[in-house]
Amino acid sequence: MFLVGDGRDRIEQKIRHLFASEPSVGLVIAAVYFEWSICRALLCLSTSPNKELRSRIEKAHGLRAYKDIWAREVKNGTRLSVLVKAWHALTQTFDVRNLLVHGRDRYTRNMAAPHLEVLLAAVANVWDYCAEAGHDLSKRLPVRRKTRERRK
């Protein structure tokens, strides 16, 4: 769908192109893009070993889980629910995402457009926060390994 090296602008362009012809699918892909961005941000901002953090992320489902992992992993950082300026709207958008993913509804372009903008703005908030912290989410992620204890 999209590649890390595409950068935020190119990925957003791809999502908007898909959204124009398939609004429901475009909205779901935008939600995936948000979750993907959160995972990359956590890997950049955390000090935990990548393997351990990836294991915790793999078990996370939903915004509350991401918010909890963020609070645990991003030390001395802004809370995720503060960093994402429209957190309440994002939670409502994820309710819509869940309806779409589970085949319980469909959305026209007019119905889905506000939710798409909420997702893309939330992604921008995360990417900008990481950039301010010196991390580019379109670049290679840092590798942190668990330190080995010396054998006695």
Accessible surface in RSA format (square Angstrom, percent):
REM  Atomic radii and reference values for relative SASA: ProtOr
REM  Chains: A
REM  Algorithm: Lee & Richards
REM  Probe-radius: 1.40
REM  Slices: 20
REM RES _ NUM      All-atoms   Total-Side   Main-Chain    Non-polar    All polar
REM                ABS   REL    ABS   REL    ABS   REL    ABS   REL    ABS   REL
RES MET A   1   141.38  73.2  74.54  49.3  66.84 159.1  76.76  65.3  64.62  85.6
RES PHE A   2    30.86  15.4  12.38   7.7  18.48  48.1  13.10   7.9  17.76  50.8
RES LEU A   3   125.85  70.1 123.83  88.6   2.03   5.1 125.85  88.4   0.00   0.0
RES VAL A   4    48.19  31.7  44.75  40.5   3.44   8.3  44.75  38.9   3.44   9.3
RES GLY A   5    69.05  85.2   0.00   N/A  69.05  85.2  35.17  96.5  33.88  75.9
RES ASP A   6    38.99  27.3  19.88  19.8  19.11  45.2   5.21  12.3  33.77  33.7
RES GLY A   7    16.50  20.4   0.00   N/A  16.50  20.4  16.50  45.3   0.00   0.0
RES ARG A   8    68.74  28.9  64.67  33.0   4.07   9.7  13.00  17.8  55.74  33.8
RES ASP A   9   121.21  84.9 112.10 111.6   9.11  21.5  40.25  94.7  80.97  80.7
RES ARG A  10   112.23  47.1 108.85  55.5   3.38   8.0  35.29  48.2  76.94  46.6
RES ILE A  11     0.00   0.0   0.00   0.0   0.00   0.0   0.00   0.0   0.00   0.0
RES GLU A  12    48.42  27.8  48.42  36.6   0.00   0.0   6.04  11.7  42.38  34.6
RES GLN A  13   107.76  60.3 101.71  74.3   6.05  14.4  35.15  74.8  72.61  55.1
RES LYS A  14    53.20  26.0  46.45  28.5   6.75  16.1  28.40  25.6  24.80  26.4
RES ILE A  15     0.16   0.1   0.04   0.0   0.12   0.3   0.16   0.1   0.00   0.0
RES ARG A  16    91.61  38.5  86.13  43.9   5.49  13.1  46.48  63.5  45.14  27.4
RES HIS A  17   145.93  79.8 137.21  95.4   8.73  22.3  90.73  93.5  55.20  64.2
RES LEU A  18    40.66  22.6  38.89  27.8   1.76   4.4  40.66  28.6   0.00   0.0
RES PHE A  19    13.99   7.0  13.99   8.7   0.00   0.0  13.99   8.5   0.00   0.0
RES ALA A  20    53.22  48.9  47.65  73.5   5.57  12.7  49.00  69.0   4.22  11.2
RES SER A  21    80.38  67.9  54.36  72.5  26.02  59.9  49.64 105.7  30.75  43.1
RES GLU A  22    90.11  51.7  89.83  68.0   0.28   0.7  19.03  36.8  71.08  58.0
RES PRO A  23    21.97  16.0  21.97  20.0   0.00   0.0  21.97  18.1   0.00   0.0
RES SER A  24    25.60  21.6  24.59  32.8   1.02   2.3  22.90  48.8   2.71   3.8
RES VAL A  25    70.83  46.6  68.66  62.2   2.17   5.2  70.83  61.5   0.00   0.0
RES GLY A  26     0.00   0.0   0.00   N/A   0.00   0.0   0.00   0.0   0.00   0.0
RES LEU A  27     0.00   0.0   0.00   0.0   0.00   0.0   0.00   0.0   0.00   0.0
RES VAL A  28    32.74  21.5  32.74  29.6   0.00   0.0  32.74  28.5   0.00   0.0
RES ILE A  29    30.88  17.6  30.88  23.0   0.00   0.0  30.88  22.2   0.00   0.0
RES ALA A  30     0.00   0.0   0.00   0.0   0.00   0.0   0.00   0.0   0.00   0.0
RES ALA A  31     0.03   0.0   0.03   0.0   0.00   0.0   0.03   0.0   0.00   0.0
RES VAL A  32    66.65  43.9  65.76  59.5   0.89   2.1  66.33  57.6   0.32   0.9
RES TYR A  33     0.74   0.3   0.74   0.4   0.00   0.0   0.74   0.6   0.00   0.0
RES PHE A  34     0.00   0.0   0.00   0.0   0.00   0.0   0.00   0.0   0.00   0.0
RES GLU A  35    29.75  17.1  29.65  22.4   0.11   0.3  10.44  20.2  19.31  15.8
RES TRP A  36    61.97  24.9  55.59  26.9   6.37  15.0  39.97  21.3  21.99  35.7
RES SER A  37     0.09   0.1   0.00   0.0   0.09   0.2   0.09   0.2   0.00   0.0
RES ILE A  38     0.00   0.0   0.00   0.0   0.00   0.0   0.00   0.0   0.00   0.0
RES CYS A  39    27.31  20.7  27.31  30.5   0.00   0.0  14.60  37.0  12.71  13.7
RES ARG A  40    23.29   9.8  23.29  11.9   0.00   0.0   5.58   7.6  17.70  10.7
RES ALA A  41     0.00   0.0   0.00   0.0   0.00   0.0   0.00   0.0   0.00   0.0
RES LEU A  42     0.00   0.0   0.00   0.0   0.00   0.0   0.00   0.0   0.00   0.0
RES LEU A  43     4.84   2.7   4.84   3.5   0.00   0.0   4.84   3.4   0.00   0.0
RES CYS A  44     8.79   6.6   3.33   3.7   5.46  12.8   0.00   0.0   8.79   9.5
RES LEU A  45    29.08  16.2  10.29   7.4  18.79  47.2  12.20   8.6  16.88  45.4
RES SER A  46     3.29   2.8   0.00   0.0   3.29   7.6   0.00   0.0   3.29   4.6
RES THR A  47   107.31  76.3  90.41  91.7  16.89  40.3  68.46  92.0  38.84  58.7
RES SER A  48    21.94  18.5  17.51  23.4   4.42  10.2   4.96  10.6  16.98  23.8
RES PRO A  49    26.33  19.2  26.29  24.0   0.04   0.1  26.33  21.7   0.00   0.0
RES ASN A  50    17.99  12.4  17.99  17.4   0.00   0.0  12.06  29.0   5.92   5.7
RES LYS A  51   176.50  86.1 167.32 102.7   9.18  21.9 115.30 103.8  61.20  65.2
RES GLU A  52    63.89  36.7  58.91  44.6   4.98  11.9  34.79  67.3  29.10  23.8
RES LEU A  53     0.00   0.0   0.00   0.0   0.00   0.0   0.00   0.0   0.00   0.0
RES ARG A  54   121.09  50.8 118.01  60.2   3.07   7.3  46.73  63.9  74.36  45.1
RES SER A  55    47.70  40.3  41.76  55.7   5.94  13.7  27.87  59.3  19.83  27.8
RES ARG A  56    55.82  23.4  50.62  25.8   5.19  12.4  30.42  41.6  25.40  15.4
RES ILE A  57    19.79  11.3  16.82  12.5   2.97   7.2  16.82  12.1   2.97   8.1
RES GLU A  58   140.27  80.5 118.45  89.6  21.82  51.9  43.58  84.3  96.68  78.9
RES LYS A  59   152.44  74.4 132.10  81.1  20.34  48.4  93.11  83.8  59.33  63.2
RES ALA A  60     9.94   9.1   0.10   0.2   9.84  22.4   4.13   5.8   5.81  15.4
RES HIS A  61   151.95  83.0 127.58  88.7  24.37  62.3  93.17  96.0  58.79  68.4
RES GLY A  62    33.07  40.8   0.00   N/A  33.07  40.8  27.19  74.6   5.87  13.2
RES LEU A  63    15.10   8.4  10.34   7.4   4.76  12.0  10.34   7.3   4.76  12.8
RES ARG A  64   182.96  76.8 176.98  90.2   5.98  14.2  61.75  84.4 121.21  73.5
RES ALA A  65    25.77  23.7  19.22  29.7   6.55  14.9  24.53  34.5   1.24   3.3
RES TYR A  66    13.36   6.2  13.36   7.6   0.00   0.0   0.00   0.0  13.36  16.5
RES LYS A  67    71.03  34.7  70.28  43.1   0.75   1.8  26.26  23.6  44.77  47.7
RES ASP A  68    81.78  57.3  74.56  74.2   7.21  17.1  28.58  67.3  53.19  53.1
RES ILE A  69    18.72  10.7  17.52  13.1   1.20   2.9  18.69  13.5   0.03   0.1
RES TRP A  70     2.11   0.8   2.11   1.0   0.00   0.0   2.11   1.1   0.00   0.0
RES ALA A  71    68.90  63.4  42.55  65.7  26.36  60.0  49.29  69.4  19.61  51.9
RES ARG A  72   137.43  57.7 128.45  65.5   8.98  21.4  48.35  66.1  89.08  54.0
RES GLU A  73     7.34   4.2   5.67   4.3   1.66   4.0   0.35   0.7   6.98   5.7
RES VAL A  74    13.86   9.1   6.09   5.5   7.77  18.7   6.09   5.3   7.77  21.1
RES LYS A  75   131.49  64.1 110.05  67.5  21.43  51.0  85.79  77.2  45.70  48.7
RES ASN A  76   166.82 115.0 113.31 109.5  53.51 128.8  42.30 101.8 124.52 120.4
RES GLY A  77    31.24  38.5   0.00   N/A  31.24  38.5   7.50  20.6  23.74  53.2
RES THR A  78    53.30  37.9  43.18  43.8  10.12  24.1  24.11  32.4  29.19  44.1
RES ARG A  79   152.75  64.1 147.89  75.4   4.86  11.6  62.01  84.8  90.74  55.0
RES LEU A  80     1.31   0.7   0.00   0.0   1.31   3.3   0.00   0.0   1.31   3.5
RES SER A  81    28.00  23.7  16.60  22.2  11.39  26.2   8.25  17.6  19.75  27.7
RES VAL A  82    78.92  51.9  66.28  60.0  12.65  30.5  70.74  61.5   8.18  22.2
RES LEU A  83     7.76   4.3   3.21   2.3   4.55  11.4   7.35   5.2   0.41   1.1
RES VAL A  84     1.88   1.2   1.29   1.2   0.59   1.4   1.29   1.1   0.59   1.6
RES LYS A  85   165.64  80.8 130.79  80.2  34.85  83.0  99.70  89.7  65.93  70.2
RES ALA A  86    44.90  41.3  36.12  55.7   8.78  20.0  44.45  62.6   0.45   1.2
RES TRP A  87    37.06  14.9  35.20  17.0   1.86   4.4  27.47  14.6   9.59  15.6
RES HIS A  88   128.78  70.4 123.55  85.9   5.24  13.4  94.24  97.1  34.55  40.2
RES ALA A  89    30.95  28.5  28.37  43.8   2.58   5.9  28.66  40.4   2.30   6.1
RES LEU A  90     0.00   0.0   0.00   0.0   0.00   0.0   0.00   0.0   0.00   0.0
RES THR A  91    42.08  29.9  40.13  40.7   1.95   4.7  34.90  46.9   7.18  10.9
RES GLN A  92    87.35  48.8  85.24  62.3   2.11   5.0  24.97  53.2  62.37  47.3
RES THR A  93     0.37   0.3   0.37   0.4   0.00   0.0   0.05   0.1   0.32   0.5
RES PHE A  94    12.97   6.5  12.97   8.0   0.00   0.0  12.97   7.9   0.00   0.0
RES ASP A  95    88.69  62.1  85.56  85.2   3.13   7.4  26.50  62.4  62.19  62.0
RES VAL A  96    12.05   7.9  12.05  10.9   0.00   0.0  12.05  10.5   0.00   0.0
RES ARG A  97    50.70  21.3  50.70  25.8   0.00   0.0   1.17   1.6  49.53  30.0
RES ASN A  98    59.91  41.3  59.09  57.1   0.81   2.0  16.85  40.5  43.06  41.6
RES LEU A  99    71.61  39.9  70.60  50.5   1.01   2.5  71.52  50.2   0.09   0.2
RES LEU A 100    20.65  11.5   4.00   2.9  16.64  41.8   4.18   2.9  16.47  44.3
RES VAL A 101    69.92  46.0  38.91  35.2  31.01  74.7  45.44  39.5  24.48  66.4
RES HIS A 102   112.96  61.7  87.72  61.0  25.25  64.6  55.94  57.7  57.02  66.4
RES GLY A 103    66.38  81.9   0.00   N/A  66.38  81.9  32.54  89.3  33.84  75.8
RES ARG A 104   172.38  72.4 136.47  69.6  35.91  85.5  48.41  66.2 123.97  75.1
RES ASP A 105    70.53  49.4  49.10  48.9  21.43  50.7  13.73  32.3  56.80  56.6
RES ARG A 106   165.75  69.6 161.96  82.6   3.79   9.0  68.93  94.2  96.82  58.7
RES TYR A 107    30.90  14.4  26.04  14.8   4.86  12.6   5.38   4.0  25.51  31.5
RES THR A 108    57.34  40.8  52.51  53.2   4.83  11.5  53.66  72.1   3.68   5.6
RES ARG A 109   122.86  51.6 119.60  61.0   3.26   7.8  44.32  60.6  78.54  47.6
RES ASN A 110   132.79  91.6 117.05 113.1  15.73  37.9  28.38  68.3 104.40 100.9
RES MET A 111    90.76  47.0  77.86  51.5  12.91  30.7  68.60  58.3  22.16  29.4
RES ALA A 112     0.00   0.0   0.00   0.0   0.00   0.0   0.00   0.0   0.00   0.0
RES ALA A 113    35.83  32.9  35.72  55.1   0.12   0.3  35.83  50.5   0.00   0.0
RES PRO A 114    78.72  57.4  69.55  63.4   9.17  33.3  77.48  64.0   1.24   7.7
RES HIS A 115    37.42  20.4  37.41  26.0   0.01   0.0  20.48  21.1  16.94  19.7
RES LEU A 116     2.84   1.6   2.84   2.0   0.00   0.0   2.84   2.0   0.00   0.0
RES GLU A 117    80.48  46.2  77.51  58.6   2.97   7.1  47.26  91.4  33.23  27.1
RES VAL A 118    29.24  19.2  25.14  22.8   4.09   9.9  27.96  24.3   1.27   3.5
RES LEU A 119     0.00   0.0   0.00   0.0   0.00   0.0   0.00   0.0   0.00   0.0
RES LEU A 120    10.27   5.7   5.92   4.2   4.34  10.9   6.37   4.5   3.90  10.5
RES ALA A 121    52.02  47.8  44.09  68.0   7.93  18.0  50.75  71.5   1.27   3.4
RES ALA A 122     1.72   1.6   0.60   0.9   1.12   2.6   1.12   1.6   0.60   1.6
RES VAL A 123     1.53   1.0   1.53   1.4   0.00   0.0   1.53   1.3   0.00   0.0
RES ALA A 124    25.22  23.2  25.22  38.9   0.00   0.0  25.22  35.5   0.00   0.0
RES ASN A 125    28.66  19.8  23.49  22.7   5.17  12.5   2.88   6.9  25.78  24.9
RES VAL A 126     0.00   0.0   0.00   0.0   0.00   0.0   0.00   0.0   0.00   0.0
RES TRP A 127    19.53   7.8  15.68   7.6   3.85   9.0  15.82   8.4   3.71   6.0
RES ASP A 128    64.28  45.0  63.03  62.7   1.25   3.0  20.50  48.3  43.78  43.7
RES TYR A 129    44.60  20.8  41.20  23.4   3.40   8.8  31.46  23.6  13.15  16.2
RES CYS A 130     0.00   0.0   0.00   0.0   0.00   0.0   0.00   0.0   0.00   0.0
RES ALA A 131    64.60  59.4  45.72  70.6  18.88  42.9  48.70  68.6  15.91  42.1
RES GLU A 132   150.08  86.2 109.29  82.7  40.79  97.1  51.01  98.7  99.07  80.9
RES ALA A 133    54.03  49.7  20.79  32.1  33.24  75.6  34.08  48.0  19.95  52.9
RES GLY A 134    67.62  83.4   0.00   N/A  67.62  83.4  36.92 101.3  30.70  68.8
RES HIS A 135    56.52  30.9  51.13  35.5   5.39  13.8  30.93  31.9  25.58  29.8
RES ASP A 136    67.50  47.3  53.14  52.9  14.36  34.0  28.58  67.3  38.92  38.8
RES LEU A 137     1.36   0.8   0.30   0.2   1.06   2.7   0.30   0.2   1.06   2.9
RES SER A 138    22.14  18.7  14.54  19.4   7.60  17.5   1.74   3.7  20.40  28.6
RES LYS A 139   127.19  62.0 123.55  75.8   3.64   8.7  72.00  64.8  55.19  58.8
RES ARG A 140   204.78  86.0 170.97  87.2  33.81  80.5  84.18 115.0 120.60  73.1
RES LEU A 141    22.35  12.4  16.28  11.6   6.07  15.3  16.40  11.5   5.95  16.0
RES PRO A 142    46.74  34.1  34.94  31.9  11.80  42.9  46.60  38.5   0.14   0.8
RES VAL A 143    75.47  49.7  45.55  41.2  29.92  72.1  45.55  39.6  29.92  81.2
RES ARG A 144    52.60  22.1  46.72  23.8   5.88  14.0  43.34  59.2   9.26   5.6
RES ARG A 145   194.46  81.6 171.45  87.4  23.01  54.8  67.63  92.4 126.83  76.9
RES LYS A 146   146.52  71.5 130.47  80.1  16.04  38.2  80.32  72.3  66.20  70.5
RES THR A 147   121.16  86.2 105.58 107.0  15.58  37.1  81.01 108.8  40.15  60.7
RES ARG A 148   227.65  95.6 197.09 100.5  30.56  72.8  74.62 102.0 153.04  92.8
RES GLU A 149   162.94  93.5 138.35 104.7  24.59  58.6  56.25 108.8 106.70  87.1
RES ARG A 150   223.52  93.8 198.36 101.1  25.16  59.9  77.01 105.2 146.51  88.8
RES ARG A 151   235.28  98.8 200.76 102.3  34.52  82.2  78.43 107.2 156.85  95.1
RES LYS A 152   248.49 121.2 169.85 104.2  78.64 187.2 147.06 132.4 101.43 108.0
END  Absolute sums over single chains surface
CHAIN  1 A     9405.8       7833.9       1571.9       4885.1       4520.7
END  Absolute sums over all chains
TOTAL          9405.8       7833.9       1571.9       4885.1       4520.7
